[in-house]
Amino acid sequence: MNAIENPVLTLIRLLKRYLLVVKDDGSLAKIHFGQEWLDRELLKSFDGQITVGIERGEDEKLNFDGSLRRLCFFLRVNVWTFDRIIRQKICSEISSVLHGKRKTPNIVNYNFCGIGITSNTHKAYHGVSASDLSPNDYGWNELTNDEYQKIWYSDDNRFSESAMENGKFAFMLFRFKIDADENVLKRLVLKFEGYGIAPSGNGVTIKVWNHAASAWENAVSGSGGNDEVLAIDLSSNLPNYVDADGYAYLLAKTIFPSNDETPAVLYCDYVEIEFSVNGIAYVDIVSFRDADEVRVKPFLWRTEFLVKSWSFENVMEE
């Protein structure tokens, strides 16, 4: 039986990925996400804190012999802040995220929007070589902040890498941080949008790094001279594609090399990774209430949501 992720971790990831709070001055609120309970010291550095914990769970059999079961969890989602307006905005965002993602709480995607050279998670590199470079090869050069912005959106503002020397290919390398245990992963989908041109023809090949085999695998190619979306969809042996530090790597290269007269050029407009985990497959808000603490100053504005979620399990007899 596949490992199942703790629903608290699934819900924290979902909110952390999609919750976006804009303050009155136009800046983004700094929110801390974690498990129960409040840490007042954190509120000195953050605009708000969101905590998630399990209130109770129910195990329900769905057939006569009990081999098919539904695990229902009731989760507490607490909002804590010293600012009443921020509390209101966070609560509105929580409702929006949970309503919009109620059928897919176990699926998230990551792209490079907002990423720059200071990122400790996702990274992008470029290089030129006659053969495929491994992720830790010294031939890679990280994108600059201005270059990162060219792959933030699918907007035709592309980053490009040119290989001028005869027989060399243009490459890009993308590193994604998978913030889930590799053993609970259910599916990985890596997508690249762009194209390649070279003297012998157009096209891009993408591959994913198998750290267990130390090799690039699952090649997918396109042959267009304009933007096209290429995807690698993985659903088996997923721990082989996430290394010990939680990173997955995607390689993109021109199909054909440069020659003495014409370069090979790789264009990238956008790239992302989507992954799902074994765990809760549905969430919804049951109720919410305010539980402010106004006996001390500064006032602590708190709202608690009760969220219902469930997952399904097949119990095999030994």
C-alpha positions as CSV (number, residue, x, y, z in Angstrom):
1,M,0.0,0.0,0.0
2,N,1.3,3.5,-0.9
3,A,2.2,5.8,1.9
4,I,-0.5,8.5,2.7
5,E,0.5,12.0,3.5
6,N,-0.7,13.6,6.8
7,P,-3.7,15.8,5.8
8,V,-2.2,18.7,7.9
9,L,0.9,18.8,5.7
10,T,-1.3,18.6,2.5
11,L,-3.4,21.6,3.7
12,I,-0.5,23.7,4.8
13,R,1.2,23.2,1.4
14,L,-2.0,24.1,-0.5
15,L,-2.6,27.3,1.5
16,K,1.1,28.3,1.4
17,R,1.2,27.8,-2.4
18,Y,-2.0,29.6,-3.4
19,L,-2.9,32.1,-0.6
20,L,-2.0,35.6,-1.6
21,V,-2.8,38.6,0.7
22,V,-2.3,42.2,-0.7
23,K,-2.0,44.9,1.9
24,D,-3.5,48.4,1.5
25,D,-0.2,49.8,0.4
26,G,0.0,47.3,-2.5
27,S,2.7,45.1,-0.9
28,L,2.2,41.4,-0.1
29,A,1.6,40.4,3.4
30,K,4.2,38.1,5.0
31,I,2.4,35.0,6.3
32,H,3.8,32.2,8.3
33,F,2.3,28.7,7.9
34,G,2.8,25.9,10.3
35,Q,1.2,23.3,12.6
36,E,-0.5,24.2,15.9
37,W,-0.2,26.5,17.8
38,L,0.4,30.2,17.9
39,D,3.9,31.5,18.3
40,R,3.7,35.2,19.4
41,E,7.3,35.8,18.6
42,L,6.7,35.0,15.0
43,L,4.1,37.8,14.8
44,K,6.9,40.3,15.5
45,S,8.3,39.4,12.0
46,F,5.1,38.4,10.1
47,D,1.9,40.1,9.3
48,G,0.0,37.0,10.2
49,Q,0.2,33.3,11.2
50,I,-1.8,30.4,9.9
51,T,-1.8,27.1,11.8
52,V,-3.4,23.8,10.9
53,G,-4.2,20.8,13.2
54,I,-6.4,17.8,13.3
55,E,-9.5,18.1,15.6
56,R,-10.7,14.6,15.0
57,G,-10.8,11.8,12.4
58,E,-13.4,9.3,11.4
59,D,-12.8,5.9,9.7
60,E,-15.9,4.8,7.7
61,K,-16.2,1.5,5.9
62,L,-17.9,1.8,2.5
63,N,-18.5,-1.9,1.7
64,F,-19.6,-4.9,3.7
65,D,-16.2,-6.4,4.5
66,G,-14.6,-3.1,5.3
67,S,-11.9,-3.4,2.6
68,L,-12.9,0.0,1.1
69,R,-12.8,2.8,3.6
70,R,-13.2,6.6,3.7
71,L,-10.9,8.4,6.2
72,C,-12.6,11.7,7.1
73,F,-10.6,14.4,8.9
74,F,-11.8,17.5,10.6
75,L,-9.0,20.1,10.6
76,R,-8.7,23.3,12.5
77,V,-7.3,26.2,10.5
78,N,-6.5,29.2,12.7
79,V,-5.7,32.7,11.6
80,W,-3.7,34.9,14.0
81,T,-2.7,38.5,13.6
82,F,-2.4,41.8,15.4
83,D,-4.1,43.6,12.5
84,R,-7.9,43.2,12.1
85,I,-7.9,44.3,8.4
86,I,-5.2,41.7,7.6
87,R,-7.2,39.1,9.5
88,Q,-10.2,39.9,7.2
89,K,-8.1,39.6,4.1
90,I,-6.5,36.3,5.1
91,C,-9.8,34.8,5.9
92,S,-11.2,35.8,2.6
93,E,-8.2,34.2,0.8
94,I,-8.5,31.0,2.8
95,S,-12.2,30.7,1.7
96,S,-11.2,31.4,-1.9
97,V,-8.4,28.8,-2.0
98,L,-10.3,26.1,-0.2
99,H,-13.4,26.6,-2.4
100,G,-11.4,26.7,-5.6
101,K,-9.2,23.7,-4.8
102,R,-11.8,21.7,-2.9
103,K,-11.6,18.8,-5.4
104,T,-7.8,18.8,-5.8
105,P,-6.2,19.7,-2.5
106,N,-3.4,17.1,-3.0
107,I,-2.2,18.7,-6.3
108,V,0.0,21.8,-6.6
109,N,2.2,23.3,-9.3
110,Y,5.3,25.4,-9.0
111,N,6.7,27.8,-11.6
112,F,9.4,30.5,-11.6
113,C,7.1,33.5,-11.1
114,G,8.8,35.9,-8.6
115,I,12.0,33.7,-8.5
116,G,15.4,35.3,-8.6
117,I,19.0,34.5,-7.8
118,T,18.3,34.6,-4.0
119,S,15.9,31.7,-4.2
120,N,16.8,28.7,-2.1
121,T,14.3,26.4,-3.8
122,H,13.7,26.6,-7.5
123,K,16.7,27.5,-9.8
124,A,17.3,27.9,-13.5
125,Y,20.6,27.6,-15.4
126,H,21.9,27.8,-19.0
127,G,24.9,26.3,-20.7
128,V,26.5,25.1,-24.0
129,S,28.0,21.6,-24.5
130,A,28.4,18.9,-27.1
131,S,26.8,16.4,-24.7
132,D,24.2,16.3,-21.9
133,L,25.4,17.9,-18.7
134,S,24.5,16.4,-15.3
135,P,22.8,18.7,-12.7
136,N,26.0,19.3,-10.8
137,D,28.3,19.9,-13.8
138,Y,30.4,23.0,-13.6
139,G,29.3,24.1,-17.1
140,W,26.0,25.5,-15.8
141,N,25.5,29.3,-15.3
142,E,22.6,30.6,-13.2
143,L,20.2,33.1,-14.8
144,T,20.5,36.7,-13.7
145,N,17.5,38.4,-12.0
146,D,16.6,40.1,-15.3
147,E,16.8,36.7,-17.1
148,Y,14.7,35.0,-14.5
149,Q,11.9,37.5,-15.3
150,K,11.7,36.2,-18.8
151,I,10.5,32.8,-17.7
152,W,8.0,34.1,-15.0
153,Y,5.0,34.0,-17.3
154,S,3.9,32.5,-20.6
155,D,4.0,35.9,-22.3
156,D,6.3,35.7,-25.3
157,N,9.1,37.4,-23.3
158,R,11.6,34.6,-23.7
159,F,15.0,33.8,-22.4
160,S,17.4,32.5,-25.0
161,E,20.7,30.6,-25.0
162,S,22.9,30.4,-28.1
163,A,25.6,27.8,-28.9
164,M,28.0,29.3,-31.4
165,E,30.8,26.7,-31.6
166,N,30.5,23.9,-34.1
167,G,28.8,20.7,-32.7
168,K,27.6,22.4,-29.5
169,F,24.0,22.3,-28.3
170,A,22.2,25.0,-26.3
171,F,20.9,23.8,-22.9
172,M,18.8,24.9,-19.9
173,L,18.5,23.2,-16.5
174,F,15.6,23.7,-14.1
175,R,15.6,22.7,-10.5
176,F,12.4,22.3,-8.6
177,K,12.0,21.8,-4.8
178,I,9.4,19.1,-4.0
179,D,8.1,20.0,-0.6
180,A,6.6,16.5,0.1
181,D,8.1,13.2,1.2
182,E,9.1,11.3,-2.0
183,N,7.3,8.2,-0.7
184,V,3.8,9.9,-0.8
185,L,4.2,11.2,-4.4
186,K,1.5,10.0,-6.8
187,R,2.4,11.8,-10.0
188,L,5.0,14.3,-11.4
189,V,4.4,16.4,-14.5
190,L,7.2,18.6,-15.8
191,K,6.3,21.1,-18.5
192,F,8.5,23.3,-20.8
193,E,7.2,26.0,-23.1
194,G,9.6,27.2,-25.8
195,Y,11.4,26.1,-29.0
196,G,14.8,25.6,-30.5
197,I,16.4,26.5,-33.9
198,A,19.6,25.2,-35.4
199,P,21.2,24.9,-38.9
200,S,20.0,21.3,-39.3
201,G,16.4,21.9,-38.1
202,N,14.1,23.1,-35.3
203,G,13.1,21.4,-32.1
204,V,13.7,20.9,-28.4
205,T,14.2,17.8,-26.3
206,I,13.4,17.7,-22.6
207,K,14.5,15.0,-20.1
208,V,14.1,14.4,-16.4
209,W,17.0,13.4,-14.1
210,N,17.0,9.9,-12.5
211,H,19.3,10.3,-9.5
212,A,19.2,6.6,-8.8
213,A,20.5,5.8,-12.2
214,S,22.5,9.0,-12.6
215,A,21.0,9.5,-16.1
216,W,18.7,11.7,-18.0
217,E,15.5,9.8,-19.0
218,N,12.0,10.0,-20.4
219,A,12.9,12.2,-23.3
220,V,10.1,14.1,-25.1
221,S,10.8,16.1,-28.2
222,G,9.1,18.8,-30.3
223,S,10.0,20.0,-33.8
224,G,8.4,23.4,-34.0
225,G,10.1,26.7,-34.7
226,N,7.6,28.5,-32.5
227,D,6.5,28.1,-28.9
228,E,5.1,24.6,-28.0
229,V,4.5,22.9,-24.7
230,L,6.3,19.7,-24.0
231,A,5.5,17.6,-20.9
232,I,7.0,14.6,-19.1
233,D,4.3,12.7,-17.1
234,L,5.6,10.3,-14.4
235,S,3.5,8.0,-12.3
236,S,5.8,5.2,-11.3
237,N,9.2,4.9,-9.4
238,L,8.8,8.6,-8.5
239,P,11.4,8.5,-5.6
240,N,14.0,7.9,-8.4
241,Y,13.4,11.4,-9.7
242,V,13.6,13.3,-6.4
243,D,17.0,13.4,-4.8
244,A,17.8,13.3,-1.1
245,D,17.4,17.1,-0.8
246,G,14.0,17.0,-2.4
247,Y,15.0,18.3,-5.8
248,A,13.7,17.3,-9.3
249,Y,15.6,18.4,-12.4
250,L,14.4,19.1,-15.9
251,L,16.8,19.4,-18.9
252,A,16.0,21.2,-22.2
253,K,18.2,21.3,-25.2
254,T,18.1,22.0,-28.9
255,I,17.7,18.8,-30.9
256,F,20.4,19.9,-33.4
257,P,23.8,21.5,-32.7
258,S,25.4,24.6,-34.2
259,N,27.9,24.6,-37.0
260,D,30.7,26.9,-38.1
261,E,28.3,29.5,-39.5
262,T,24.9,29.3,-37.7
263,P,24.2,29.0,-33.9
264,A,21.8,26.7,-32.2
265,V,19.4,28.8,-30.1
266,L,17.2,27.6,-27.3
267,Y,14.2,29.8,-26.4
268,C,12.3,29.4,-23.1
269,D,9.1,31.2,-22.3
270,Y,7.8,29.3,-19.3
271,V,8.4,26.1,-17.3
272,E,6.6,24.5,-14.4
273,I,6.2,21.3,-12.4
274,E,3.0,19.8,-11.0
275,F,2.8,17.0,-8.5
276,S,0.2,15.2,-6.5
277,V,0.4,13.1,-3.3
278,N,-1.5,10.2,-2.0
279,G,-3.8,11.6,0.6
280,I,-6.9,13.8,1.0
281,A,-8.9,14.2,-2.2
282,Y,-11.5,16.7,-1.1
283,V,-11.7,19.6,1.3
284,D,-14.5,22.0,2.3
285,I,-15.2,24.6,5.0
286,V,-17.7,23.4,7.6
287,S,-17.8,26.5,9.8
288,F,-15.8,29.4,11.1
289,R,-15.8,31.6,14.2
290,D,-13.9,34.5,15.6
291,A,-12.0,33.9,18.9
292,D,-10.2,37.2,19.5
293,E,-8.1,37.8,22.6
294,V,-8.7,41.4,23.6
295,R,-7.7,41.2,27.3
296,V,-4.1,42.0,26.4
297,K,-2.4,44.5,24.1
298,P,-1.9,44.5,21.3
299,F,-5.2,42.7,20.6
300,L,-4.8,39.3,19.0
301,W,-7.3,38.9,16.2
302,R,-8.1,35.2,15.6
303,T,-10.4,33.3,13.4
304,E,-10.8,29.5,13.4
305,F,-12.1,27.5,10.4
306,L,-13.3,24.0,10.7
307,V,-12.4,22.2,7.5
308,K,-13.6,18.7,6.5
309,S,-11.5,16.5,4.3
310,W,-11.5,12.9,3.2
311,S,-9.4,10.3,1.5
312,F,-10.1,6.7,0.4
313,E,-8.2,3.6,1.3
314,N,-8.2,0.0,0.1
315,V,-7.4,-2.3,3.0
316,M,-5.7,-5.6,1.7
317,E,-6.0,-8.7,3.8
318,E,-2.7,-10.4,4.7
